[in-house]
Amino acid sequence: MKTLLINAHPDYQNPAHYSLKLKTAFEERYHKAFPQEELTSLTLYAQDIPRIKEGQLQSIWAKQATGTALTTEEALVAKTSQDLLQQFKEHQRIVIASPLHNFNIPSALKDYLDNILIARETFRYLDTPQADGKASTGLMTEDYRMLVLYASGSIYTENDFYQDLDFAPKYLKAMFQGVMGFDQVAIVRAEGTATLPEEAIMTKANQQLAERFEAFYR
C-alpha cells in the first residue's frame, strides 16, 4: 500500500506553517506505524508543474489529438505530466498538506489536478448519461484513499458564516471521490490559526489526525 505525500504550500520549507506542522505529524506517525515502508514525497512548488496554457498542456493536448509532432520543449512538458500521472496512479494512499488561500486551494495544487484528471486514465466519460445525469465514472476504484491536511485562518466547522465558504475541501472531495472514484476522502483541520493559540489548534488537529490515520490504513 504505497503512500504519496504532497506538499502544496508555496513556502514549503518553513516549518512554522500549520499545514506543514500537520505534514510533520503525519510523517512521524507514518514512520512509527510502517518503519519498513517508503513514503513518497512530492513538493509542488519545488518543481515546474505543467499548466493549461499556450505552449504547455493546452498546445500538447491539441497536437496529440491531431497526431501533430511536439516540439522539444513540449515533449519535455508532456513527459513531466505523464510522470506525475503515473506516480499518482501507483499510490493508493494520497496525502495532501495544504493551506487555504482565499477560500480555495493553492494554484500549484490546481495545476497538479489538471495533470491527473485525465479522461481514460483516472475517469472516463459514459456513452449514455446515468439517470441522475452523471456522464462520467471514476477509474480509481481499487481502494484509493485521500487524506487532506488543511490549515485555515478561520474556522469552518461551527455552522456560521464561514461554513458556506468551505469550497476547497468540497472541491477536492468532488474531484477525487466523485469524479475519480476514490473510496474515501478524509480531512484533518488545523483551523482558526489567525485567532486561536497554537496549543489549542494543534491539540485538536492531532486528535483528528490520530482518528483519521487509523481509518486511512485500516
C-alpha positions, -999 to +999 in steps of 0.1 A: +000+000+000+021+029-013+016+064+001+022+097-018+026+128+004+021+160-014+033+193+000+012+221-016+024+250+004+042+278-016+066+284+014+073+247+015+104+248+037+090+268+065+080+245+094+061+273+111+031+269+088+003+249+103-003+227+073+034+217+074+032+211+112+004+186+102+026+172+075+054+166+100+030+150+125+017+127+097+053+117+087+062+109+123+031+088+127+036+070+094+072+061+101+063+048+135+035+026+121+054+015+090+091+016+098+100-006+068+079+013+042+090+041+020+070+073+019+070+091-015+071+129-012+062+154-039+067+192-033+046+210-058+063+245-056+098+229-058+092+219-094+075+232-126+041+216-127+027+217-163-001+242-167-031+246-190-017+275-211-005+281-246+028+263-251+021+237-224-008+214-218-032+233-240-010+230-270+002+195-262-033+181-260-044+198-292-013+184-311-018+149-296-054+149-307-044+155-343-012+135-343+010+166-347+046+163-337+056+180-304+084+205-301+114+195-279+101+217-251+065+204-254+078+168-254+096+175-221+064+191-206+044+161-218+068+137-201+066+156-169+029+155-170+028+118-178+053+111-149+031+129-125+000+109-136+019+076-134+032+084-099-003+093-088-018+061-101+008+040-085+000+052-049-033+040-033-029+064-004-027+102-013-020+127+015-021+165+007-008+191+031-022+224+021-031+259+034-063+275+025-057+305+002-086+330-002-111+301+005-095+279-022-066+256-029-032+269-039-026+274-076+000+248-079-024+222-065-049+231-091-022+228-118-014+193-104-050+182-106-050+193-142-023+167-148-041+138-132-077+144-140-073+128-174-101+111-193-095+074-199-067+075-172-084+084-139-120+087-151-140+080-183-170+095-200-200+073-203-216+066-237-250+072-221-255+095-191-270+079-160-305+086-148-292+113-124-274+130-153-239+119-144-219+114-176-187+100-163-174+073-140-142+070-119-114+046-127-095+049-094-117+024-077-093-002-062-094+012-027-078+045-034-080+069-004-071+105+002-062+124+034-062+162+033-041+181+060-057+215+059-047+248+077-070+278+077-071+312+095-108+309+100-130+282+115-153+263+090-170+238+113-192+259+136-223+264+114-216+301+109-208+324+081-176+306+071-192+272+066-207+283+033-173+294+021-158+260+027-153+254-010-118+238-011-125+206+008-158+201-011-139+206-044-112+181-036-138+155-024-158+160-056-128+156-078-112+126-060-142+108-049-170+120-071-150+121-104-121+097-100-139+072-078-117+072-046-131+050-019-125+075+009-116+112+013-109+124+049-099+158+062-077+169+092-081+206+100-058+230+118-083+258+118-085+292+135-048+299+130-054+336+128-072+338+162-065+308+184-034+298+204-012+272+187-016+246+215-054+246+212-052+244+174-027+215+173-042+196+202-075+193+183-058+187+149-036+159+163-066+142+178-083+143+144-051+130+127-049+100+151-085+091+143-082+097+105-048+079+103-062+047+117-091+046+093-069+057+064-048+025+067-074+001+080 
